[in-house]
Amino acid sequence: MATNKRRIAVVGTGHRGTGTWAGDAPATCADEVELVGLSDVNVARLAVAQRRLGPGLVASTDLSEMVAEAKPHTLVVCTRDDTHADIIVKALEDGMDVVTEKPMAVTAEQVRRILDAEARTGRRVDVAFNYRFAPTSRKIRELLASGRIGRITSCDFHWYLDTTHGADYFRRWHAYKRFSGSLFVHKATHHFDLLNWWIDADPVRVFGQGSLEKYGRNGPFRSRRCKGCPHADECEFYLDMSTSDWLEDLYEGPSAEDGYFRDACVYREDIDIYDTMTAAILYDNGVQVSYSLNAYMPIEGSHLAFNGTHGRIECRMYEKQAFDAPKGVDEILVLGTDRSVERIRVEHGPGGHFGGDPLLHKALFTPEVDDPAGQRAGARAGAMSVLTGVAATQSAETGRAVMIADLLKG
Ligand SMILES: NC(=O)c1ccc[n+]([C@@H]2O[C@H](COP(=O)([O-])OP(=O)(O)OC[C@H]3O[C@@H](n4cnc5c(N)ncnc54)[C@H](O)[C@@H]3O)[C@@H](O)[C@H]2O)c1
């Protein structure tokens, strides 16, 4: 029976596609969304997703074939980062709206093509910036917009990934710039988008530095992958996939198709991304940002401070710490130059990314949902955050500052 629900299809049935988008989104928005199709180039992973999500779903390794049969309104793009642009442009040209996982693209040329296709076709691209929907992120945006600390002049933003989460980027395709754009693009796109949204301005100039200090060629030994590795007992990054049905099902079987191992060695010598990164960013309203990202820390979370003409906002987000730290809640300190102090506690919400994932799904698929904080992010926001990361990577490679306008012009 025909319904008025938004028909969505998912391309890329890996962890994020099968879990968050094909699985969770239709469950969170059951009255608004209907999952109608799946596609992935790996026939075995596609079959796993179809078995888990509903054997009746249209599924094909040929995206055009799936689209022709399932007729989605919206295509949700969850493939490897470097493949997003071609898929997005084709979907827009075929008359679909697009929700894309971050980063929207990995190069400036891809960004320009997507912006052009969106303008040309009149269709809409949404970028899945779930961190905007975390309650603490929204509170910080509201505090900054309220003028509590006067005019924002500078910001310190430092993000730390621990040796479990951080290492995961070195096990897979993310470890190569050609696939992920480097962590300045793949991971920092979240952070650069938050900065752009919080500061409510555009980045203009970026100076970046990066190095590989822990993973890749720094390893004391190496192998092809964890399974069967002779160094398993001595390696701090050994991953036993057999302890997870999800990993075994979604990756181990399907790896026979294309050699994509979920547990590839983090010490592979050809890894070319950085694990230690800093960037200095100047915004068009004069705000100066000092940013860093480190992927092998004993802690996971971030340190954030905004400095203004009348005060300072501080927030330390404790995601996973080696010590006893607050759980399920963040504390924001609002400090005035008049010595006033306010402590604001913000509870995390239910669901992934501190409650951001389900709120993002609601915002995208429930038409009447209000968006007073401007949390829904379009292609332009996706572009500005990717370009910040591309600029930081280029700068790290050349030793020169990079202008965002030059990347936009091409
Ligand atoms: N928002 C978030 O917090 C968040 C978290 C994790 C991942 N992601 C993003 O989600 C996307 C998927 O990440 P993942 O961890 O699920 O990766 P994954 O490697 O588990 O899955 C990617 C899938 O895409 C398929 N694929 C690759 N190229 C394809 C193509 N051209 N056409 C069709 N299928 C193709 C692969 O076979 C694989 O099944 C990435 O863009 C990633 O950056 C976002």
The ligand as an SDF file (V2000), in Angstrom:
LIG
                    3D

 44 48  0  0  0  0  0  0  0  0999 V2000
   28.8300   10.9460   11.6030 N   0  0  0  0  0  0  0  0  0  0  0  0
   29.5850   10.0880   12.2310 C   0  0  0  0  0  0  0  0  0  0  0  0
   29.7630   10.2150   13.4090 O   0  0  0  0  0  0  0  0  0  0  0  0
   30.2330    8.9520   11.4720 C   0  0  0  0  0  0  0  0  0  0  0  0
   30.7210    7.8310   12.1550 C   0  0  0  0  0  0  0  0  0  0  0  0
   31.3010    6.8030   11.3990 C   0  0  0  0  0  0  0  0  0  0  0  0
   31.4110    6.9220   10.0190 C   0  0  0  0  0  0  0  0  0  0  0  0
   30.9370    8.0210    9.4000 N   0  0  0  0  0  0  0  0  0  0  0  0
   31.0080    8.1530    7.9220 C   0  0  0  0  0  0  0  0  0  0  0  0
   30.1440    7.1850    7.3540 O   0  0  0  0  0  0  0  0  0  0  0  0
   30.6820    6.6810    6.1330 C   0  0  0  0  0  0  0  0  0  0  0  0
   30.8090    5.1660    6.2380 C   0  0  0  0  0  0  0  0  0  0  0  0
   31.6780    4.8390    7.3070 O   0  0  0  0  0  0  0  0  0  0  0  0
   31.7340    3.3430    7.8600 P   0  0  0  0  0  0  0  0  0  0  0  0
   32.5170    3.3750    9.1130 O   0  0  0  0  0  0  0  0  0  0  0  0
   30.3920    2.7370    7.8470 O   0  0  0  0  0  0  0  0  0  0  0  0
   32.6460    2.6760    6.7150 O   0  0  0  0  0  0  0  0  0  0  0  0
   32.6600    1.1420    6.2420 P   0  0  0  0  0  0  0  0  0  0  0  0
   33.9700    0.9340    5.6130 O   0  0  0  0  0  0  0  0  0  0  0  0
   32.2290    0.2750    7.3550 O   0  0  0  0  0  0  0  0  0  0  0  0
   31.5080    1.1080    5.1300 O   0  0  0  0  0  0  0  0  0  0  0  0
   31.6400    1.7120    3.8830 C   0  0  0  0  0  0  0  0  0  0  0  0
   30.9130    0.8540    2.8740 C   0  0  0  0  0  0  0  0  0  0  0  0
   30.8950    1.5290    1.6130 O   0  0  0  0  0  0  0  0  0  0  0  0
   31.0750    0.5540    0.5890 C   0  0  0  0  0  0  0  0  0  0  0  0
   31.5360    1.2580   -0.6030 N   0  0  0  0  0  0  0  0  0  0  0  0
   32.7570    1.7930   -0.8480 C   0  0  0  0  0  0  0  0  0  0  0  0
   32.7630    2.4200   -2.0390 N   0  0  0  0  0  0  0  0  0  0  0  0
   31.5260    2.2750   -2.5620 C   0  0  0  0  0  0  0  0  0  0  0  0
   30.8850    2.7280   -3.7530 C   0  0  0  0  0  0  0  0  0  0  0  0
   31.5530    3.4510   -4.6560 N   0  0  0  0  0  0  0  0  0  0  0  0
   29.5970    2.4050   -3.9520 N   0  0  0  0  0  0  0  0  0  0  0  0
   28.9070    1.6750   -3.0460 C   0  0  0  0  0  0  0  0  0  0  0  0
   29.4420    1.2150   -1.8780 N   0  0  0  0  0  0  0  0  0  0  0  0
   30.7320    1.5360   -1.6480 C   0  0  0  0  0  0  0  0  0  0  0  0
   32.0490   -0.4360    1.1800 C   0  0  0  0  0  0  0  0  0  0  0  0
   31.9980   -1.6860    0.5280 O   0  0  0  0  0  0  0  0  0  0  0  0
   31.5630   -0.5000    2.6280 C   0  0  0  0  0  0  0  0  0  0  0  0
   30.5980   -1.5010    2.8070 O   0  0  0  0  0  0  0  0  0  0  0  0
   32.0180    7.3870    5.9430 C   0  0  0  0  0  0  0  0  0  0  0  0
   31.8590    8.4890    5.0910 O   0  0  0  0  0  0  0  0  0  0  0  0
   32.3840    7.8700    7.3390 C   0  0  0  0  0  0  0  0  0  0  0  0
   33.1780    9.0180    7.3130 O   0  0  0  0  0  0  0  0  0  0  0  0
   30.3340    9.0320   10.0940 C   0  0  0  0  0  0  0  0  0  0  0  0
  1  2  1  0
  2  3  2  0
  2  4  1  0
  4  5  1  0
  4 44  2  0
  5  6  2  0
  6  7  1  0
  7  8  2  0
  8  9  1  0
  8 44  1  0
  9 10  1  0
  9 42  1  0
 10 11  1  0
 11 12  1  0
 11 40  1  0
 12 13  1  0
 13 14  1  0
 14 15  2  0
 14 16  1  0
 14 17  1  0
 17 18  1  0
 18 19  2  0
 18 20  1  0
 18 21  1  0
 21 22  1  0
 22 23  1  0
 23 24  1  0
 23 38  1  0
 24 25  1  0
 25 26  1  0
 25 36  1  0
 26 27  1  0
 26 35  1  0
 27 28  2  0
 28 29  1  0
 29 30  1  0
 29 35  2  0
 30 31  1  0
 30 32  2  0
 32 33  1  0
 33 34  2  0
 34 35  1  0
 36 37  1  0
 36 38  1  0
 38 39  1  0
 40 41  1  0
 40 42  1  0
 42 43  1  0
M  CHG  2   8   1  16  -1
M  END
$$$$
